[in-house]
């Protein structure tokens, strides 16, 4: 926790004495670590005088916050109507098989996290996945496997 305190002190200093800063603080921490490390909750509580129970309540209430580490690449499967009717479930199955994980899990090597989302807003490209900020559309199982293979080799832009 001492190391966490040292890492977070500069970040928390800009919020000290302000009201209503918990969500921005959590967003900053998640941006830095890609999730909210458990040790950071105690540091936030101490430094900003916010009860641990309140912090944990906010983390669990808002789906944007993660309390577990995520992979380098976050793979989002669109499950909106257009994707659903264009075989998104098959794409999901292909991803689960290729990555050997289920939805909301992270690969052992911490390279991929798989998520299912309500809509990515790319209906004309259905079915769609997004890896970090890059959209891939008009997919079938073969295309998905090739995309994942490139990312596994960490050559996503080939």
C-alpha positions in Angstrom: 0.0 0.0 0.0 2.9 2.3 0.6 4.0 2.1 -3.0 0.4 2.7 -4.1 0.2 5.8 -1.9 3.4 7.2 -3.5 2.1 6.5 -7.0 -1.3 8.1 -6.3 -0.4 11.1 -4.2 0.3 13.4 -7.1 -2.9 12.4 -8.8 -5.0 12.8 -5.6 -3.4 16.1 -4.7 -5.3 17.9 -7.5 -8.6 16.8 -5.9 -7.8 17.4 -2.3 -10.5 19.6 -0.6 -12.9 19.4 -3.5 -16.3 17.9 -3.2 -17.8 15.3 -5.6 -14.5 14.1 -6.9 -14.8 10.3 -6.4 -15.8 9.4 -9.9 -13.1 11.5 -11.6 -10.5 10.1 -9.2 -11.6 6.5 -10.0 -11.6 7.3 -13.7 -8.0 8.6 -13.4 -6.9 5.5 -11.5 -8.5 3.2 -14.0 -6.9 5.1 -16.9 -3.5 4.6 -15.2 -3.9 0.9 -14.2 -6.7 -0.3 -16.5 -8.7 -1.3 -13.4 -9.2 -0.1 -9.8 -6.5 -2.0 -7.7 -7.8 -2.9 -4.3 -4.9 -1.1 -2.6 -6.0 2.1 -4.3 -9.3 2.1 -2.5 -7.6 2.4 0.9 -5.4 5.2 -0.4 -8.3 7.1 -1.8 -10.2 6.7 1.5 -7.3 7.9 3.6 -6.3 10.8 1.3 -9.7 12.1 0.4 -11.5 11.1 3.6 -14.2 9.1 1.8 -15.3 5.8 3.5 -14.1 2.6 1.9 -17.7 1.4 1.7 -18.8 4.4 -0.4 -15.8 3.9 -2.8 -16.6 0.2 -3.2 -20.3 1.1 -3.7 -19.5 3.4 -6.5 -17.1 0.9 -8.1 -19.6 -1.9 -8.1 -22.6 0.4 -9.1 -21.1 1.8 -12.3 -20.3 -0.7 -15.0 -17.5 1.5 -16.4 -15.3 0.6 -13.4 -13.3 -2.7 -13.2 -12.1 -4.2 -10.1 -10.1 -6.9 -11.9 -7.1 -6.5 -14.2 -7.9 -6.6 -17.9 -5.9 -7.6 -21.0 -3.8 -5.5 -23.2 -6.5 -5.8 -25.9 -10.2 -5.5 -24.9 -12.3 -7.3 -27.4 -15.9 -6.1 -27.5 -18.6 -8.1 -29.3 -21.5 -6.1 -30.4 -24.8 -7.7 -29.5 -27.1 -5.0 -30.9 -30.1 -5.9 -33.0 -28.3 -5.6 -36.4 -25.3 -7.7 -35.2 -27.5 -10.2 -33.5 -29.5 -10.9 -36.6 -26.3 -11.1 -38.6 -24.9 -13.9 -36.6 -23.1 -12.2 -33.7 -23.5 -15.3 -31.6 -21.3 -17.3 -34.1 -18.7 -14.5 -33.9 -18.9 -14.7 -30.1 -18.4 -18.5 -30.2 -15.4 -18.1 -32.5 -13.8 -15.6 -30.2 -14.4 -17.7 -27.1 -12.9 -20.7 -28.9 -9.9 -18.8 -30.3 -9.1 -17.1 -27.0 -10.0 -20.0 -24.8 -12.0 -17.8 -22.4 -15.6 -16.8 -21.9 -17.2 -13.4 -22.0 -16.0 -11.2 -19.1 -12.8 -13.2 -18.7 -9.2 -12.4 -19.4 -6.7 -14.7 -21.0 -4.0 -16.1 -18.7 -1.3 -14.2 -20.6 -3.3 -11.0 -19.9 -3.3 -10.2 -23.7 -7.1 -10.3 -24.2 -10.3 -9.5 -22.2 -13.6 -10.5 -23.9 -16.7 -8.4 -23.4 -20.2 -8.4 -24.8 -21.7 -4.9 -25.3 -25.3 -3.8 -26.2 -24.3 -1.8 -29.3 -21.2 -0.3 -30.9 -23.1 2.0 -33.2 -21.8 0.4 -36.4 -25.0 -1.3 -37.6 -24.2 -1.0 -41.3 -21.0 -3.1 -40.7 -22.8 -5.9 -38.7 -21.6 -8.1 -37.2 -18.9 -6.0 -35.5 -16.2 -6.4 -32.9 -14.0 -3.7 -31.5 -10.5 -4.3 -30.2 -9.5 -1.4 -28.0 -10.5 1.5 -30.3 -10.4 -0.3 -33.6 -13.6 -1.5 -35.3 -13.8 -4.6 -37.4 -17.0 -5.2 -39.4 -18.7 -7.5 -41.9 -17.2 -10.4 -40.0 -17.4 -14.2 -40.3 -15.6 -16.8 -38.3 -12.6 -16.9 -40.7 -12.0 -13.2 -40.6 -12.3 -13.2 -36.8 -9.7 -15.9 -36.4 -7.3 -14.0 -38.7 -7.8 -10.8 -36.7 -7.1 -12.6 -33.4 -4.0 -14.3 -34.8 -2.5 -11.0 -35.8 -3.2 -9.6 -32.3 -1.7 -12.8 -30.7 1.5 -12.1 -32.7 1.1 -8.5 -31.5 1.0 -7.2 -35.1 -2.5 -5.8 -35.2 -1.9 -3.4 -38.1 -0.8 -6.0 -40.7 
